[in-house]
Amino acid sequence: MAGGTSFALNADTGLPAGWPAPDPDALALSRRLAALLRARIGEGGPLPFDAWMESVLYEPGLGYYSGGQEKFGAAGDFVTAPLVSPLFAWSLAGQCAEVLAAVHGDTILELGPGDGSMAADLLAELERQEALPRRYWLLERSASLRQRQRERLQAVVPHLLARVDWLEHLPERPMRGVILANEVLDALPVARFRRHRGGVAELTVTVGEDGFEWQERPARPQVERAVAAIESDLGRTLPDGYLSEVCLQLPAFMASLRDSLATGALLVVDYGYPRREYYRADRDEGTLVCHYRHRAHWDPLPAPGLQDVSAFVDFTAAALGAQNAGLEVLGYTSQAHFLMGAGITELLEARRGEDVMEQVRLAQQAKTLLLPGAMGERFRVLAVGAGNISAPTGFSLYNQLANL
Ligand SMILES: C[S@@+](CC[C@H](N)C(=O)[O-])C[C@H]1O[C@@H](n2cnc3c(N)ncnc32)[C@H](O)[C@@H]1O
């Protein structure tokens, strides 16, 4: 693959024509990030896509998640399940309570907690169920997001703030309890590769006459090995010209979580597929998803630092990474089955008698979380455990472990 962005660009902003202009400060940060990327490419040559993605998302002070601009909700770029409805966090609360009781746990750790909505709603529901953990940790590297989360918790559960703490890294001493990761794995940088009959090429980003552009180069050995492992697992060679992604850091990420969990469970919710579906022959243009002000597309090159860049999750790889690190894979199912198993209907029912408009609103939100055409099927839930623990009841309706 060669060539630049697929969009026609606005001459003033450098953003795709028709996209709303960002505020001048955000645009200035994006230009600084673009200059830094150009300098890096000038010095070291084209950037493998995972290095590009790492930078546009996490470059200190400049990356999408490191900068201060609005990302979540109506005024931002995308909406996640905790922002669709508190029913999501309320349902997860019951699952957390189950695991905490089973392992005599005292801690919930939430990775990448977004705007803090999930933490606030989850704590409120756990309080209602008289199942509060001693500690609720939020692992968040961005200072501006930490502030945002604090404000949200202060607004919803001010009396529970004493239990809440922020971490910049995974805890050094293994915890007993639950680790939650909603839409975190899709934000881990991925390498992009193309299968050719004679070998594997890697997609890198370089600087062309009109801006950043793609360049295919021979794949790094670690990408070749990863593709060989995928093909060996699938029992077939990917078709000639096939383009896709692989998350090289996923095994190490799962292993690092293993080191942090003495006993308990990790619940991962994200968009993704089991490996057989991920690398289906007709899914030959990869799985990248980028978001700018609720425009979803697949082109990560324009507007560095201003748009979210993500990739679907290979859930088989996540499960294997966990298993190889010594965790037990407990459950895998769709978000719809998981939430139904976790009692979302009963939670809705329990709000009967409250304000009618609020009930209608919650019922509509439940549809977005559950319907196959909305989030119900595209999002999947994976549970892995440390210690002697069984699958939470969210997996009781339809545990699809055999599909991984
Ligand atoms: C799409 S946002 C999801 C936010 C939130 N969980 C939600 O559902 O609204 C992805 C988040 O994952 C965080 N993230 C990425 N890599 C991470 C890592 N290695 N550890 C913890 N968080 C990470 C990002 O910083 C970002 O805040």
PDBQT file of the ligand as one rigid body, heavy atoms in Angstrom, charges set to zero:
ROOT
HETATM    1  C1  LIG A 501     -11.690   4.234  24.394  1.00  0.00    +0.000 C 
HETATM    2  S1  LIG A 501     -11.079   4.803  25.923  1.00  0.00    +0.000 S 
HETATM    3  C2  LIG A 501     -12.212   4.005  27.004  1.00  0.00    +0.000 C 
HETATM    4  C3  LIG A 501     -12.536   4.803  28.226  1.00  0.00    +0.000 C 
HETATM    5  C4  LIG A 501     -13.517   4.183  29.205  1.00  0.00    +0.000 C 
HETATM    6  N1  LIG A 501     -13.086   2.904  29.692  1.00  0.00    +0.000 N 
HETATM    7  C5  LIG A 501     -14.909   4.090  28.640  1.00  0.00    +0.000 C 
HETATM    8  O1  LIG A 501     -15.385   3.006  28.379  1.00  0.00    +0.000 OA
HETATM    9  O2  LIG A 501     -15.542   5.151  28.450  1.00  0.00    +0.000 OA
HETATM   10  C6  LIG A 501      -9.592   3.876  26.120  1.00  0.00    +0.000 C 
HETATM   11  C7  LIG A 501      -8.829   4.185  27.369  1.00  0.00    +0.000 C 
HETATM   12  O3  LIG A 501      -7.854   3.148  27.603  1.00  0.00    +0.000 OA
HETATM   13  C8  LIG A 501      -6.691   3.744  28.146  1.00  0.00    +0.000 C 
HETATM   14  N2  LIG A 501      -5.525   2.849  28.011  1.00  0.00    +0.000 N 
HETATM   15  C9  LIG A 501      -4.823   2.552  26.923  1.00  0.00    +0.000 A 
HETATM   16  N3  LIG A 501      -3.794   1.739  27.198  1.00  0.00    +0.000 NA
HETATM   17  C10 LIG A 501      -3.863   1.486  28.519  1.00  0.00    +0.000 A 
HETATM   18  C11 LIG A 501      -3.084   0.702  29.414  1.00  0.00    +0.000 A 
HETATM   19  N4  LIG A 501      -2.023   0.022  28.983  1.00  0.00    +0.000 N 
HETATM   20  N5  LIG A 501      -3.445   0.664  30.702  1.00  0.00    +0.000 NA
HETATM   21  C12 LIG A 501      -4.530   1.351  31.118  1.00  0.00    +0.000 A 
HETATM   22  N6  LIG A 501      -5.294   2.130  30.327  1.00  0.00    +0.000 NA
HETATM   23  C13 LIG A 501      -4.966   2.187  29.048  1.00  0.00    +0.000 A 
HETATM   24  C14 LIG A 501      -6.584   5.014  27.316  1.00  0.00    +0.000 C 
HETATM   25  O4  LIG A 501      -5.710   5.948  27.919  1.00  0.00    +0.000 OA
HETATM   26  C15 LIG A 501      -8.029   5.473  27.292  1.00  0.00    +0.000 C 
HETATM   27  O5  LIG A 501      -8.332   6.264  28.410  1.00  0.00    +0.000 OA
ENDROOT
TORSDOF 0
